[in-house]
Amino acid sequence: MTSTRLAGVAAAVAAAVVLLGVLVQPASAGAPYTAYGVGQKPGAMIGASIGGVSCGTAVVVTAQGNWLMSIAENSPCAPKERDVV
């Protein structure tokens, strides 16, 4: 396996681990909080909320099935350390 291919596989595995972590882990100190994932349906909308309050505009899943979202400290959901996103 080439180093480029290995790096791609490692990045995909790391992203999958983070995606699963986002589903169960509270936000940590230090904004912006960044969430991302892989393997979603292209064109799907991914949003985030805390306590039912949206953290901002949803992001669109790319043609490759990836998404990336930053949640700033001044987001409408007012994120604080240990909030579940």
Secondary structure, 3 states (H helix, E strand, C coil): CCHHHHHHHHHHHHHHHHHHHHHHCECCCCCCEEEEECCCCCCCEECCEECCEECCCCEECCCCCCEEEEECCCCCCCCCCCCEC
